[in-house]
Amino acid sequence: MSTLVLALEGNEVLAERIGGLIQAPVGRVRSRRFPDGETYLRVEPDCSGQRVLLACTLAHPDDKVLPLVFVADAARAMGAVRVGLVAPYLAYMRQDRQFQAGEAVTSRTIGGLLSKYVDWLVTVDPHLHRYHSLAEIYTVPCRVVHAAPALAAWIAAHVDRPVLVGPDEESEQWVSIVAALAQAPYLVLRKVRHGDRVVDVSAPDIAAHRDRTPVVVDDIVSTAGTMIETVRALLRARLSAPVCVAVHALFAGGADAALRAAGAARVVTTTSVPHATNAIDVVPLLAEAIRELE
């Protein structure tokens, strides 16, 4: 049984890379907007009797989820045997409980919706805070690709005498794994969040690391508020300008430029979300996970 890779809009490079690695052809999703704002979609070529793999990272998800569902449903109606989803960035994971009456727990909603239209899911380091695994909100087989080995390899190869820095207590378990793989020490800062864009960060005693290059590591960078305050705290402690490394490059509202203006020596991210800062390739890891599920 053959596999056909389909790229949702903006994911063409991802689809071509995956297709090349798993030796599968890449089809086309034709799309256009009707005058009333609705979306027209058409899958090419005929995928009857094939496995279909949808490539769609879900940064800025409100423009992507409906087309994704439409394409999955169209492929199934055409006769696709299985429909899988490769979403390197998985959206709507932050809202994992109801903090105030009436709030939508969007992580559960999106998990339930996508589970109705795809047979399996591959993603990279989803933001699992109060969930132990994706199985709590997705009812289809899921494979989580861990970017830590790729981050550690890049740091070991490109940073002289690194010390890894976690921006808050929540990051310690993850940062400690990257540090161990990179064979580098690490430290963790304390964070107090005052809102979506206001964050205070305090540094522990870091005098012992002043001869090292700090590497700030985080999973998601959106407004970059936490990273910016972390960079400033490290510079106040008279460490050298830090390198900032993240898995998912969301960078809302020019946050990458703000991060460099705060004093970051370099900003590096993985290829989970297309961005100019991409330097760490996770697509080969995605291909390995795809082979396990096919």
C-alpha positions in Angstrom: 0.0 0.0 0.0 1.4 3.4 -1.0 1.5 6.6 0.9 0.6 10.1 -0.5 1.8 13.2 1.3 -0.5 16.3 1.2 0.6 19.7 2.2 -1.8 22.2 3.7 -1.2 25.8 2.7 2.2 27.0 4.0 3.5 23.5 4.7 4.8 22.7 1.2 8.5 22.5 2.3 7.6 20.3 5.2 5.7 18.0 2.9 8.5 17.8 0.4 11.0 17.0 3.1 8.8 14.2 4.6 8.0 12.8 1.2 11.7 12.6 0.3 12.6 10.9 3.6 9.9 8.3 3.6 10.0 7.9 -0.2 6.4 8.9 -0.9 5.0 11.2 -3.6 3.7 14.6 -2.6 0.2 15.5 -3.9 -1.5 18.8 -4.1 -4.3 20.5 -2.2 -5.9 23.2 -4.5 -7.5 26.0 -2.5 -9.1 29.3 -3.1 -11.5 31.7 -1.2 -15.1 32.2 -2.3 -16.2 35.9 -2.3 -18.1 35.2 1.0 -14.9 34.1 2.7 -15.5 30.4 2.6 -12.8 28.0 1.4 -12.7 25.8 -1.6 -10.4 22.7 -1.4 -9.6 19.9 -3.8 -7.2 17.0 -3.3 -5.0 15.9 -6.2 -4.4 13.2 -7.3 -6.9 10.4 -6.5 -5.9 8.8 -3.2 -8.3 5.9 -3.3 -6.7 2.8 -1.6 -3.7 4.8 -0.3 -2.5 6.0 3.0 -2.7 9.8 3.2 -0.3 11.8 5.3 -1.3 15.4 6.0 1.5 17.9 6.7 0.3 20.9 8.7 2.1 22.6 11.6 -0.5 24.3 13.6 1.0 27.7 14.5 -1.7 30.3 14.0 -4.3 27.5 14.1 -7.5 29.4 13.5 -6.7 29.7 9.8 -5.6 26.1 9.5 -7.9 23.8 11.5 -11.0 24.0 9.3 -9.1 23.4 6.0 -7.2 20.5 7.7 -10.5 18.9 8.7 -12.0 19.5 5.2 -9.0 17.9 3.5 -8.9 14.9 5.9 -12.6 14.4 5.2 -12.2 14.7 1.4 -9.4 12.2 1.4 -11.5 9.7 3.4 -14.5 10.3 1.0 -12.2 9.7 -1.9 -11.3 6.3 -0.5 -8.1 6.8 1.5 -7.4 3.8 3.7 -5.8 5.8 6.5 -5.3 9.5 7.1 -2.5 10.6 9.4 -1.5 14.0 10.6 2.0 15.4 11.0 1.7 18.6 13.1 5.1 19.5 14.3 3.6 22.3 16.4 0.3 21.3 18.1 -1.8 24.2 19.0 -4.3 24.8 21.9 -2.3 22.9 24.5 -2.0 25.7 27.0 -5.6 25.9 28.1 -5.7 22.5 29.8 -8.1 23.3 32.6 -10.9 25.7 33.4 -9.5 28.5 35.5 -12.7 30.5 35.6 -16.4 29.5 35.1 -17.4 29.4 31.5 -13.9 29.1 30.0 -13.4 26.7 27.1 -10.9 24.0 27.7 -9.6 24.2 24.1 -7.0 21.5 24.4 -9.7 18.9 24.9 -11.9 20.4 22.2 -9.2 20.4 19.5 -8.1 16.9 20.6 -11.7 15.6 20.2 -12.1 17.3 16.9 -8.9 16.1 15.2 -9.4 12.6 16.6 -12.6 12.3 14.6 -10.8 13.0 11.3 -7.4 11.5 11.5 -6.2 8.0 12.3 -2.9 9.0 14.0 -0.9 12.0 14.9 2.8 12.9 15.1 4.0 16.1 16.8 7.0 17.6 18.4 7.2 18.3 22.2 3.6 19.4 22.8 3.1 21.6 25.8 2.0 19.0 28.3 1.6 20.7 31.6 -1.3 19.2 33.5 -1.7 16.3 31.1 0.6 13.3 31.4 0.3 12.4 27.8 -1.7 13.2 24.6 -3.7 10.0 25.2 -5.7 12.0 27.8 -7.2 14.2 25.1 -6.6 12.4 21.8 -8.3 9.0 21.0 -6.0 8.1 18.1 -2.4 6.8 18.3 0.0 9.6 18.9 3.8 9.8 18.6 5.6 12.6 20.3 9.0 13.5 18.9 11.4 14.8 21.5 13.6 17.6 20.2 16.0 17.4 23.2 18.7 15.3 21.4 18.7 17.6 18.4 18.9 20.7 20.6 21.8 19.2 22.6 23.7 18.2 19.5 23.4 21.7 18.1 24.5 23.3 21.4 27.5 20.9 21.8 28.6 21.7 18.2 28.0 25.5 18.1 28.5 26.9 21.7 31.8 27.1 23.5 31.6 26.0 27.1 27.8 26.3 27.5 25.8 26.5 30.6 22.1 25.8 30.0 19.6 28.1 31.6 15.9 27.2 32.3 13.7 30.3 32.6 11.5 28.9 35.4 11.0 26.0 37.7 8.7 24.3 35.2 11.5 24.0 32.7 14.0 22.2 35.0 13.1 18.6 34.1 13.3 19.4 30.4 16.4 21.6 30.5 18.2 19.1 32.7 17.7 16.4 30.0 19.2 18.7 27.3 22.1 19.6 29.5 22.9 16.0 30.2 22.8 15.2 26.5 25.0 18.2 25.7 27.3 17.3 28.7 27.0 20.8 30.1 25.9 22.2 33.5 22.6 23.9 33.9 20.8 26.4 36.2 17.2 27.3 36.6 15.8 30.8 37.2 12.6 31.8 39.1 9.8 33.4 37.1 6.8 35.5 38.3 4.3 36.2 35.6 2.1 39.4 35.9 0.2 39.0 32.7 0.6 37.8 29.1 3.5 40.1 28.4 4.9 41.1 31.8 7.3 38.7 33.5 9.9 39.1 36.2 12.8 36.7 36.4 15.3 36.4 39.2 18.7 34.6 38.9 20.2 32.3 41.5 23.9 32.6 42.4 25.6 32.1 39.1 29.1 33.3 39.8 30.5 29.9 39.2 29.4 30.0 35.5 30.7 33.4 34.5 33.4 31.7 32.3 30.7 29.9 30.3 28.3 30.9 27.5 24.7 30.9 28.8 22.2 29.1 26.6 18.6 29.9 27.4 16.4 26.9 26.5 12.6 26.8 26.2 10.0 24.8 24.4 7.7 27.6 23.0 8.6 31.3 22.3 5.5 33.4 21.6 5.8 36.9 23.0 9.4 36.1 24.2 8.6 37.9 27.4 10.1 35.2 29.6 13.2 34.9 27.4 13.7 38.6 27.3 13.7 38.9 31.1 15.9 35.9 31.4 18.4 37.5 29.0 18.3 40.7 31.0 18.8 38.8 34.3 21.9 37.0 32.9 23.4 40.3 31.6 22.8 42.0 35.0 24.7 39.1 36.5 27.6 39.9 34.2 27.4 36.8 32.1 28.2 37.0 28.4 25.4 37.6 25.9 23.3 34.4 25.9 22.3 32.2 23.0 18.6 31.6 23.0 17.3 28.2 21.8 13.7 27.1 21.5 11.7 24.3 19.9 8.7 26.2 18.6 9.2 29.6 17.0 5.9 31.4 17.3 7.4 34.9 17.8 4.2 37.0 18.0 4.5 40.7 17.0 8.2 40.9 16.2 9.2 39.1 19.4 12.4 37.7 17.8 13.6 41.3 17.1 12.8 42.3 20.7 14.8 39.3 22.0 17.8 40.3 20.0 17.4 44.0 21.1 17.4 42.8 24.7 20.9 41.4 24.2 20.6 37.9 22.9 23.7 36.9 20.9 21.8 34.5 18.7 18.3 33.1 18.5 18.0 29.5 17.2 14.9 27.4 16.8 13.9 24.0 15.3 12.1 23.5 12.0 8.8 22.7 13.7 7.5 26.1 12.7 9.0 27.8 9.7 11.0 30.9 10.7 14.2 32.7 9.8 15.7 31.5 13.1 15.4 27.8 12.1 18.7 26.0 12.5 17.9 22.7 14.1 16.2 20.1 11.8 13.6 17.9 13.4 12.1 16.6 10.1 14.2 13.4 10.1 12.9 12.6 13.6 9.3 13.1 12.3 10.0 10.7 9.5 11.1 8.0 12.0 7.9 8.4 13.9 5.8 8.2 10.7 7.4 4.9 9.8 6.4 3.5 13.3 2.8 4.4 12.7 2.5 3.3 9.1 
